[in-house]
Amino acid sequence: MSQSPPTEPTPVQDDRPRRRKRWPWVVGVILVILATPLVIWWGWTMSLRSEISDRLDAIRAAGEPVTLAELDAWYPTPEGENAADHYSAAFNLMVEDEALEARLPGIGMTAEGMPVDWPAFDVPVSPQMLDAMRQYVDKNAEALAGLHEAAAIGQSRYPIDLTQGMMTPLPALDRLRSAGRRLRQEAAVAAEDGRAGEALQSTAAMLRLARSLDEEPVLISSLVRMSVDVMAIEALARVLARTETTPEQVSQLEAHLRDALGHRTFRRAMAGERATAMTFFGKESINLAPMGGPNTAIPRVPGFTDRDQLEYLRLSEMGLKVLDDPGNPPDLSAQIKDLPRYCLITQLVLPATDAAARTELQHEAQMRAALAGLAVKRYQLENGQLPQSLDALKPKYLNEIPTDPFDGKPLRYVVEDGAAKVYSIGKDLNDDGGVVFDANGDRYAEGTDVVFRVK
């Protein structure tokens, strides 16, 4: 029996070289998968930074600052006399008297913790209140004289260092507001005494005091400026109602109001706020406390912080459009709410800026209504009666009827019970017929208008 030859075993193939060849491809695919999000993130970041750079270049091209150093240089120091130096000297002369101040309208508080209100604009001040006001004015006579002297000086810069950003001390603001209150007491005392010329000079001094902040590119300074202007407007209504003025005296005060309306000061404040905010976006660690957030530091995350910065630039510029087209304002609150949660700086800073822009609209409405109201007063003094419409003022008393900053239409006008009301429809954008106070006695609330009254 024959035997078949033995078969040789099949050799086992070694696939290790093939596996070694596959590993680079596997690693490469894994690296590509891992790198793709990084490449996308890097491209996104570079795109954001390019757009931010373009926007900052456009701001600089418009002559506005984007750094704190540029901001400080943008607040000019007068070449000649500096009104701020004279105002500061007058502030140092102001006399405090808490017991006396507690009895003063617009300053004091009642035992129940309520503010001591001014009487209605055409109602006499009580003898007891007038006595306290007169004492207060007498005690502050030297300071008031200094305020009047400073009012005659043009340009102003208070001694502040804006390179400190949000930590910049602003010591003049509280004292400036207190100075405005003293001038208002002085105007009211003169009005009660029938000294129309002096009362109007004190009112003009309030307007000039507010102008000392026109160039200061800080949002809170702009709010103080508005508050002093409002003091002047409210004092003016009382002076016109309580004294016998001449057309020449009224015309002189009109010039001060026109000067106040000729400045685009709020735009400067917004530009300063923006330059200050830019410093936060460039830091490696951002403390939220100076912006009203928690006392927490968050790291700067490329891309995400850049998106925050870009949204801030976009929305802050959009917010200024409320001044140009208030009848159709952008809904910033909704847009801020829809931002990604990591846009923390924009969400913290912009709501206050938006609210300030709307406050500026109301301030502008008050100033324009007062300007038209002075023209109404001049017409009354020269013709012996109130005009039936604002159109009757053209062209002798007004070239054009001032527009309502809330809707762009001419200011409204009504005559009721022997008194004229020049008014803006106000922030609710409804014409309420010149209603001054709501059911709770509040001004500038829903259902009221922004009104200047002439009797």
Helices and strands as residue ranges (DSSP letters): H 16-61, H 68-74, H 83-92, H 98-101, H 127-139, H 141-151, G 162-167, H 172-192, H 196-211, H 219-242, H 247-261, H 265-281, E 285-287, G 289-291, E 297-299, H 304-324, H 332-337, H 344-383, G 390-393, E 412-416, E 419-424, E 450-454
